[in-house]
Amino acid sequence: MHHLDTRTTRRRLVGTLTAGLLCAAGLAAPAMAAPTAEPPAQPAAPALADGLALTPPMGFNNWNSTNCRPEFNEAMVEGIADLFVAKGLKDAGYQYINLDDCWALPSRDANGKLVPDPVRFPHGIKAVADYVHSKGLKLGIYTSAGTKTCNDAGFPGALGHEYSDAQQFADWGVDYLKYDNCNNQGVDAKLRYNTMRDALKATGRPIVYSLCEWGENKPWEWAADVGHLWRTTGDISDNWGSMVSILKQNLPLAQYAGPGHWNDPDMLEVGNGGMTDTEYRSHFSMWSIMAAPLLIGSDLRKATQATFDILDNKEVVAVDQDPLGKQGTVVSSEGGRWVVSKQMKDGSRAVALFNESGSAQRIATTATAVGLPRAHAYTQRDLWQHKSFNTAGTIAATVPAHGTVLLRISADRKWATNPPAVELGLNGSPLVEAGKKVSLTSTVTDLGRTSAEHVSVALTGPKGWQIEATSSTKAKELRTGRSLRTKWSLTAPKGTPTGSYDLKLKASYRSPTGKRVDSVLPLTTTVVVAPPAGVSGLGDLPWLSATSGWGPAERNTSNGESDAGDGNPITIGGVVYAKGLGVHADSDVEFYTGKACEKVTADVGVDDEKGANGSVAFEIWADGTKVASTGTLTNAMPAQSITADVTGAEVIHLVVTNGGDGYDSDHADWAGAQLSC
């Protein structure tokens, strides 16, 4: 999808003219080709065989940072090209500077030609293309496979004008076309996208062809001989829930990707401000291991150094750009602990240990499980730390909440030149009530084939916190698989405000060759308060974390899909509720119950605001165990009561899944949700 929530776009498309009215409007294309037969599910070679996009396209697109606002103009585009060169992004592989919607005037000229907006682009598109080309870069442009583009201003689409528009793009020096799906008049998708393929080919200019069809007609099954990449999902938003939802939709499609034909889970949000740097590193890591196009979506003129450090990590980019062209596949995903492995041309494997959950998790696998041959030992390269270690075969790490450890593992004969990999962990609840002592246990485990020698460990936290080791912090030697376990006492001072606080576990050791290694595990602890005795509305209690598929979770209103506070009164089956939680599938809202509560109750269902659309399922989890659930509920069904026994649980999760049929209109309400303590 482009620019709009799937729900909004589909309503627009349902209300558009029928295909039969298209010709009556004078929009017939020159010699519109009939749809071609579907290609096999897994093409063995670049399907278009034109030598383009043999690795996933890398570059920039303005939409995520500017939308249609005035700052999208000639000066911005040329400024991005300058920054690609000055900041080393060009050297890292970024190549395309792509214009999105709103570059044209709303009307064609008397000859039916597209007209660049003279305010935004006073020198025209060709002049911009010439500037971009002068920097050794390439220019991309945007239009829609419909009568108009997706923006409400009604810019002209290419339906019925494919050959003329393609020739204009070629004459301007365009190198990349993003072809959207709005206002498509109900014309068959294969017909529309095939016609533009043929029109681009007829120009004789090599132009990378990006199908922005939103995955509605499963383009991965038929588009390998149509375009070089195809969107597999709706539009991404700059929040964790959106990114993870899109990730989960794209991961199962690995078999369809390869040189010249890529799954496209949409552009990068890195640097736009809606996620943390840890979350942006996960975003970038997972897009790279999926061999996804890497199109920067932030205004680099305003970017922080942290943003450049993520985008310019050449070791991560190399995973994305590996010439073998394999998309990573899921090895395991239990409990939000994801292991994804990508086969590399040199025989190594890129491995992502991705933590979907809101708390630190140990994620583990083995070299053989990720596809490597059996070997005495392996070299393990950490692509964010830029450090190499040896491992006996276990691949494991404690991964921070929403974090990703990205590794490259190889059966390398030179493994012994690297120090042993050491895994750090901290066991015990990360939730702390101010003034109360908690006990934690740290572990330092040798995963290497060689020994870790002269090992020491330290745990530090915020100033004023009491942190004391109550057992040994040193070990003379740790052999393969052996651990140093240290017990700690931790107390946050009375009066410490609720919220998250940083802890740091640091281990130091020496390799058998005498090389000193410092390993640091950043962790987060959360100061919480026990819920009040009696019955409380969950819409009024603080949550530990909340994720929602579209827009934020809302207190005491429905989910409005976009900004906080944009929902409506919670309404299910005509019944209005003053209290509760409004979310959008997939979602997870987490509360601290402090082992002091007994019961959760709510009336659940799909909010009335989505008409007849939407289907979801509700679950309540207590300390990692599902204790209540519904079947799939639709908008046509009245509210269903759900009750869960949460006696003795420290944490509860209110989870909504999508009912197994996608995410369209999945507005879910926990109406009148209450917690009894």
Residue pairs with C-beta under 8 A, 6 or more apart in sequence:
1 9
1 181
1 214
1 231
1 233
1 234
1 235
2 9
2 101
2 144
2 150
2 180
2 181
2 182
2 212
2 214
2 235
3 63
3 67
3 101
3 150
3 151
3 235
4 12
4 150
4 182
4 235
5 234
5 235
5 550
5 561
5 562
6 214
6 234
6 663
6 664
7 561
7 610
7 613
7 664
7 665
9 150
9 181
9 182
9 214
10 664
12 182
12 183
13 182
13 183
13 184
13 186
16 183
16 184
16 185
16 186
17 25
17 185
17 186
18 185
18 186
19 185
19 186
19 187
19 188
21 185
22 28
22 159
22 160
22 185
22 187
25 147
25 160
26 160
27 147
27 159
27 160
27 161
28 160
29 159
29 160
29 161
29 162
29 163
29 195
29 199
30 162
30 163
32 191
32 195
33 191
33 194
33 195
33 198
34 191
35 188
35 190
35 191
35 194
36 190
36 194
36 225
36 226
38 221
38 222
39 47
39 222
39 224
39 225
41 221
41 255
41 256
42 255
42 256
42 258
43 224
43 225
43 258
43 261
45 259
46 54
46 258
46 259
46 260
46 261
47 224
47 225
47 260
47 261
48 224
48 225
48 227
48 228
48 260
48 261
49 260
50 206
50 260
51 206
51 260
52 206
52 207
52 208
52 228
52 260
53 208
53 228
53 229
53 259
53 260
53 261
53 262
54 259
54 260
54 323
54 325
55 259
55 320
55 321
55 322
55 323
55 325
56 229
56 262
56 291
56 292
56 293
56 294
56 320
56 321
57 95
57 96
57 176
57 208
57 210
57 228
57 229
57 262
57 293
57 294
57 295
58 92
58 93
58 94
58 95
58 96
58 293
58 294
58 295
58 317
58 320
58 321
59 94
59 95
59 96
59 97
59 98
59 137
59 138
59 140
59 176
59 294
59 295
59 296
60 80
60 84
60 94
60 96
60 97
60 98
60 295
60 296
60 297
60 300
61 98
61 99
61 100
61 140
61 178
61 267
61 295
61 296
61 297
62 72
62 76
62 77
62 80
62 98
62 99
62 100
62 299
63 100
63 101
63 267
63 297
64 236
64 238
64 267
64 268
64 269
64 272
64 297
64 298
65 272
65 297
65 298
65 299
66 72
66 76
66 299
67 102
68 101
68 102
68 151
68 153
70 119
70 120
71 299
72 99
72 100
72 102
72 103
72 120
73 119
73 120
73 121
74 120
74 121
74 122
74 123
74 127
74 128
76 299
76 301
77 97
77 99
77 128
77 132
78 128
78 131
78 132
79 301
80 97
80 300
80 301
81 97
81 131
81 132
81 135
81 137
82 135
83 89
83 300
83 301
84 90
84 94
84 97
84 135
84 137
84 300
85 135
85 136
85 137
87 300
87 308
87 312
88 312
89 296
89 300
89 308
89 311
89 312
90 135
90 136
90 137
92 311
92 312
92 314
92 317
93 314
93 317
93 321
94 294
94 296
94 311
95 137
95 138
96 137
96 138
96 139
96 140
96 175
96 176
96 208
96 295
97 132
97 137
97 138
97 139
97 140
98 139
98 140
98 141
98 142
98 176
98 178
98 295
99 125
99 128
99 139
99 140
99 141
99 142
100 142
100 178
101 142
101 149
101 150
101 151
101 155
101 180
102 117
102 120
102 151
102 153
102 155
103 116
103 117
103 120
103 121
103 125
103 141
103 142
104 114
104 115
104 116
104 117
104 155
104 156
105 115
105 116
105 117
105 118
105 155
106 153
106 154
106 155
106 156
107 115
107 156
108 114
108 115
108 156
108 161
109 115
112 161
112 164
113 164
113 168
114 143
114 156
114 165
114 168
116 124
116 125
121 127
121 128
124 172
125 139
125 141
125 172
125 174
126 171
126 172
126 173
128 139
129 139
129 172
129 173
129 174
130 173
132 138
132 139
133 139
133 173
138 175
138 176
139 172
139 173
139 174
139 175
139 176
140 174
140 175
140 176
140 177
140 178
140 208
140 210
141 169
141 172
141 174
141 176
141 177
141 178
142 149
142 177
142 178
142 179
142 180
143 149
143 156
143 157
143 158
143 165
143 177
143 178
143 179
143 180
144 150
144 157
144 158
144 159
144 179
144 180
144 181
144 182
144 183
144 184
145 157
145 158
145 159
145 179
145 180
145 181
145 184
145 189
145 192
145 193
145 196
145 213
146 157
146 158
146 159
146 180
146 181
146 182
146 183
146 184
146 185
146 192
147 156
147 157
147 159
147 160
147 183
147 185
148 154
148 155
148 156
148 157
148 182
148 183
149 155
149 156
149 157
149 180
149 182
149 183
150 180
150 182
150 183
157 180
157 182
157 183
158 165
158 166
158 179
158 196
159 183
159 184
159 185
159 187
159 192
162 195
162 196
162 198
162 199
163 199
163 202
165 199
166 177
166 196
166 199
166 200
166 202
166 203
166 207
167 199
167 202
167 203
169 177
169 200
169 203
169 207
170 200
170 203
170 204
170 205
170 207
174 205
174 207
175 206
175 207
175 208
176 207
176 208
176 210
177 196
177 200
177 207
177 208
177 209
177 210
178 210
178 212
179 193
179 196
179 209
179 210
179 211
179 212
179 227
180 212
181 189
181 212
181 213
181 214
181 216
184 192
189 213
189 216
189 217
189 219
190 217
190 222
190 226
193 211
193 213
193 219
193 223
193 226
193 227
194 226
196 209
197 209
197 226
197 227
200 207
200 209
208 228
208 229
209 226
209 227
209 228
209 229
210 227
210 228
210 229
210 230
210 231
210 264
210 293
211 219
211 223
211 226
211 227
211 229
211 230
211 231
212 231
213 219
213 223
213 230
213 231
214 231
214 233
214 234
214 235
215 230
215 231
215 232
215 233
215 234
215 249
219 226
219 227
219 230
219 231
219 232
220 230
220 232
220 253
220 256
220 263
221 256
223 230
223 261
224 256
224 261
227 261
228 260
228 261
228 262
229 261
229 262
229 263
229 264
229 293
230 262
230 263
230 264
231 264
231 265
231 266
232 249
232 250
232 253
232 263
232 264
232 265
233 245
233 246
233 249
233 250
233 265
233 266
234 246
234 266
234 663
235 266
236 242
236 243
236 246
236 265
236 266
236 267
236 269
237 243
237 269
237 274
237 550
237 551
238 269
238 272
238 273
238 274
238 275
239 274
239 275
239 552
240 275
240 279
240 402
240 547
241 547
241 548
241 549
241 550
241 584
241 586
241 587
242 549
242 550
243 269
243 275
243 279
243 282
243 283
244 356
244 547
244 586
245 549
245 586
245 663
246 265
246 266
247 265
247 286
247 290
248 586
249 265
250 263
250 265
250 290
250 292
251 290
251 328
251 329
251 330
251 340
252 330
253 263
253 327
254 263
254 290
254 326
254 327
254 328
254 329
256 263
257 263
257 290
257 291
257 325
257 326
257 327
258 325
258 326
259 323
259 325
262 291
262 292
262 293
263 290
263 291
263 292
263 327
264 292
264 293
265 287
265 290
265 292
267 293
267 295
267 296
267 297
268 283
268 284
268 287
268 294
268 295
268 296
268 297
268 298
268 311
269 275
269 280
269 283
269 297
269 298
270 280
270 283
270 284
270 296
270 297
270 298
270 307
270 310
270 311
271 280
271 296
271 297
271 298
271 300
271 303
271 304
271 307
271 310
271 311
272 297
272 298
275 283
276 402
277 306
277 310
278 400
278 401
278 402
278 403
279 402
280 307
280 310
281 310
281 384
281 403
281 404
282 354
282 355
282 402
282 403
282 404
284 294
284 310
284 311
284 313
284 316
285 316
285 352
285 354
285 383
285 384
285 404
285 406
286 340
286 352
286 354
286 404
287 294
287 320
288 294
288 316
288 317
288 319
288 320
288 350
288 406
289 319
289 320
289 328
289 340
289 342
289 350
289 352
289 406
290 327
290 328
290 340
291 320
291 322
291 325
291 326
291 327
291 328
291 342
292 320
294 317
294 320
296 311
298 307
300 307
300 308
313 383
313 384
315 381
315 383
315 386
315 408
316 383
316 384
316 406
319 342
319 344
319 350
319 383
319 406
319 408
322 342
322 344
322 345
322 350
323 345
324 343
324 344
324 345
326 342
326 343
326 344
327 342
328 340
328 341
328 342
328 350
328 352
329 340
329 341
329 342
330 338
330 339
330 340
331 339
331 340
331 341
331 365
331 369
331 370
332 338
332 339
332 365
332 369
333 339
335 357
335 361
335 624
336 355
336 356
336 357
336 361
337 353
337 355
337 356
337 357
337 361
337 362
337 363
337 399
338 352
338 353
338 354
338 355
338 356
338 363
339 351
339 352
339 353
339 354
339 363
339 365
339 369
339 370
340 351
340 352
340 354
341 349
341 350
341 351
341 352
341 369
341 370
341 371
342 349
342 350
342 351
343 349
343 371
344 350
344 408
346 410
347 410
347 411
348 372
348 408
348 409
348 410
349 367
349 370
349 371
349 372
349 408
349 409
349 410
350 383
350 406
350 407
350 408
351 365
351 370
351 395
351 406
351 407
351 408
351 409
352 404
352 405
352 406
352 407
353 363
353 365
353 395
353 396
353 397
353 399
353 404
353 405
353 406
353 407
354 363
354 399
354 403
354 404
355 361
355 363
355 399
355 400
355 401
355 402
355 403
355 404
356 402
357 401
357 402
358 401
358 402
358 544
358 545
358 547
358 588
358 590
359 401
359 430
359 524
360 398
360 399
360 400
360 401
360 426
360 430
360 523
360 524
361 398
361 399
361 401
362 396
362 397
362 398
362 399
362 425
363 396
363 397
363 398
363 399
363 405
364 394
364 395
364 396
364 397
365 395
365 396
366 393
366 394
366 395
367 375
367 378
367 391
367 393
367 394
367 395
367 409
367 411
368 374
368 393
370 395
370 409
372 378
372 409
372 410
372 411
373 411
375 393
375 411
376 449
377 390
377 391
377 392
377 393
377 415
377 416
377 448
377 449
378 390
378 391
378 392
378 393
378 409
378 410
378 411
378 412
378 415
379 388
379 389
379 390
379 391
379 409
379 410
379 412
379 414
379 415
379 418
380 388
380 389
380 390
380 391
380 395
380 407
380 408
380 409
380 418
380 421
381 387
381 388
381 407
381 408
381 409
381 410
382 388
382 389
382 405
382 406
382 407
383 406
383 407
383 408
384 405
384 406
388 418
389 418
389 419
389 420
389 421
389 422
389 447
389 448
390 415
390 416
390 418
390 419
390 420
390 421
390 448
390 449
390 450
391 409
391 420
391 421
391 447
391 448
391 449
392 447
392 448
392 449
392 480
392 481
394 447
394 481
395 407
395 409
395 447
396 423
396 447
397 405
397 423
398 423
398 424
398 425
398 426
398 521
398 523
399 405
400 522
400 523
400 524
401 524
415 449
416 449
416 450
418 511
419 448
419 450
419 452
419 509
419 510
419 511
419 513
419 515
419 517
420 446
420 447
420 448
420 449
420 450
420 451
420 452
420 480
420 511
421 446
421 447
421 448
422 444
422 445
422 446
422 447
422 448
422 452
422 455
422 478
422 507
422 509
422 517
422 519
423 443
423 444
423 445
423 447
424 442
424 443
424 444
424 445
424 505
424 507
424 519
424 520
424 521
425 442
425 443
425 445
425 521
426 440
426 441
426 442
426 443
426 459
426 503
426 505
426 521
426 523
427 440
427 441
427 442
427 443
428 438
428 439
428 440
428 441
429 438
429 650
430 523
430 524
430 525
430 526
431 525
431 526
431 528
431 544
431 592
431 650
431 651
432 438
432 490
432 492
432 525
432 526
432 527
432 528
433 492
433 527
433 528
433 529
433 530
433 594
434 492
434 493
434 494
434 495
434 496
434 527
434 529
435 491
435 492
435 493
435 494
435 495
436 491
436 492
437 489
437 490
437 491
438 489
438 490
438 491
439 487
439 488
439 489
439 490
440 459
440 487
440 488
440 489
440 490
441 485
441 486
441 487
441 488
442 457
442 459
442 485
442 486
442 488
442 505
443 483
443 484
443 485
443 486
444 452
444 455
444 457
444 475
444 478
444 483
444 484
444 486
444 507
444 509
445 478
445 481
445 482
445 483
445 484
446 452
446 478
446 479
446 480
446 481
446 482
446 483
447 480
447 481
448 480
449 480
450 480
450 511
450 512
451 477
451 478
451 479
451 480
451 512
452 477
452 478
452 509
452 510
452 511
452 517
453 476
453 477
453 478
453 509
453 510
453 511
453 512
454 476
454 477
454 508
454 509
454 510
455 474
455 475
455 476
455 477
455 478
455 484
455 507
455 508
455 509
456 473
456 474
456 507
456 508
456 509
457 473
457 474
457 484
457 486
457 505
457 506
457 507
457 508
458 473
458 505
458 506
459 467
459 469
459 486
459 488
459 490
459 503
459 504
459 505
459 506
460 467
460 503
460 504
460 506
461 467
461 490
461 501
461 502
461 503
461 504
461 525
462 492
462 501
462 502
464 493
465 490
465 491
465 492
465 493
465 501
466 489
466 490
466 491
466 493
467 488
467 489
467 490
468 488
468 489
469 486
469 487
469 488
470 487
470 488
470 489
471 485
471 486
471 487
472 484
472 486
473 484
473 486
474 484
475 484
478 484
478 509
490 525
492 501
492 525
492 527
496 527
497 527
498 526
498 527
498 528
498 529
498 542
499 526
499 527
500 524
500 525
500 526
500 527
501 524
501 525
501 526
501 527
502 522
502 523
502 524
502 525
503 522
503 523
503 524
503 525
504 520
504 521
504 522
504 523
505 520
505 521
505 523
506 518
506 519
506 520
506 521
507 518
507 519
507 520
508 516
508 517
508 518
508 519
509 516
509 517
509 519
510 516
510 517
511 517
526 544
526 592
528 544
528 592
528 594
529 542
529 592
530 592
530 594
530 596
531 541
531 591
531 592
531 593
531 594
531 596
531 597
531 675
531 677
532 677
533 596
533 677
534 676
534 677
535 674
535 675
535 676
535 677
536 674
536 675
536 677
537 556
537 579
537 580
537 672
537 673
537 674
537 675
538 580
538 581
538 589
538 591
538 600
538 602
538 654
538 670
538 673
538 674
538 675
539 555
539 556
539 579
539 580
539 581
539 670
539 673
540 555
540 556
540 579
541 591
541 675
542 591
543 553
543 589
543 590
543 591
544 590
544 591
544 592
544 651
545 588
545 589
545 590
546 552
546 553
546 583
546 587
546 588
546 589
546 590
547 553
547 586
547 587
547 588
547 589
548 559
548 583
548 584
548 587
549 583
549 584
549 585
549 586
549 587
549 658
549 663
549 666
550 559
550 561
550 562
550 584
550 663
551 559
551 560
551 561
551 562
551 563
551 564
551 566
551 584
552 559
552 563
552 564
553 559
553 581
553 582
553 583
553 587
553 589
554 560
554 564
554 565
554 567
554 581
554 582
554 583
555 581
556 570
556 578
556 579
556 580
556 581
556 582
557 565
557 567
557 568
557 569
557 570
557 582
558 567
558 568
558 569
558 570
558 571
558 582
558 607
558 609
558 667
558 669
559 567
559 582
559 583
559 584
559 607
559 667
559 668
560 566
560 567
560 568
560 582
561 584
561 667
567 582
568 607
568 609
569 576
569 577
569 578
570 576
570 577
570 578
570 579
570 580
570 582
570 607
570 669
570 671
571 577
571 607
571 608
571 609
571 669
572 603
572 604
572 605
572 606
572 607
572 608
572 638
572 639
572 669
572 671
573 605
573 608
573 637
573 638
573 639
574 608
575 603
575 638
575 639
575 671
577 603
577 669
577 671
577 672
579 671
579 672
579 673
580 602
580 669
580 670
580 671
580 672
580 673
581 589
581 654
581 669
581 670
581 673
582 607
582 667
582 668
582 669
582 670
583 589
583 656
583 667
583 668
583 669
583 670
584 656
584 663
584 666
584 667
584 668
585 616
585 656
585 657
585 658
585 659
585 663
585 666
585 668
586 655
586 656
586 657
586 658
586 663
587 654
587 655
587 656
587 668
588 653
588 654
588 655
588 656
589 653
589 654
589 670
590 651
590 652
590 653
590 654
591 651
591 652
591 653
591 654
591 675
592 650
592 651
593 646
593 649
593 650
593 651
593 652
593 675
593 677
594 650
595 648
595 649
595 650
596 677
597 646
597 647
597 649
597 652
597 675
597 676
597 677
598 645
598 646
598 647
598 676
598 677
599 643
599 644
599 645
599 646
599 647
599 675
599 676
600 620
600 628
600 642
600 643
600 644
600 646
600 652
600 654
600 673
600 674
600 675
600 676
601 641
601 642
601 643
601 644
601 672
601 673
601 674
601 676
602 641
602 642
602 654
602 670
602 671
602 672
602 673
602 674
603 639
603 640
603 641
603 642
603 669
603 671
603 672
604 618
604 630
604 633
604 639
604 640
604 641
604 642
604 668
604 669
604 670
604 671
605 633
605 635
605 637
605 638
605 639
605 640
605 668
605 669
605 671
606 614
606 615
606 616
606 633
606 634
606 635
606 637
606 665
606 666
606 667
606 668
606 669
607 614
607 667
607 668
607 669
608 635
609 667
610 635
610 665
610 667
611 635
611 665
612 635
612 636
613 635
613 664
613 665
614 634
614 635
614 664
614 665
614 666
614 667
614 668
615 632
615 633
615 634
615 635
615 658
615 659
615 660
615 661
615 666
616 632
616 633
616 656
616 657
616 658
616 659
616 666
616 668
617 629
617 630
617 631
617 632
617 633
617 656
617 657
617 658
617 659
617 660
618 629
618 630
618 633
618 642
618 654
618 655
618 656
618 668
618 670
619 626
619 628
619 629
619 630
619 653
619 654
619 655
619 656
619 657
620 626
620 627
620 628
620 629
620 642
620 644
620 646
620 652
620 653
620 654
620 655
621 627
621 652
621 653
621 655
622 644
622 645
622 646
622 649
622 651
622 652
623 649
623 650
623 651
623 652
627 644
627 645
627 646
628 642
628 643
628 644
629 642
630 640
630 642
632 659
632 660
633 640
633 659
634 659
635 665
639 669
639 671
644 652
646 652
652 675
654 670
654 673
656 666
656 668
658 666
659 666
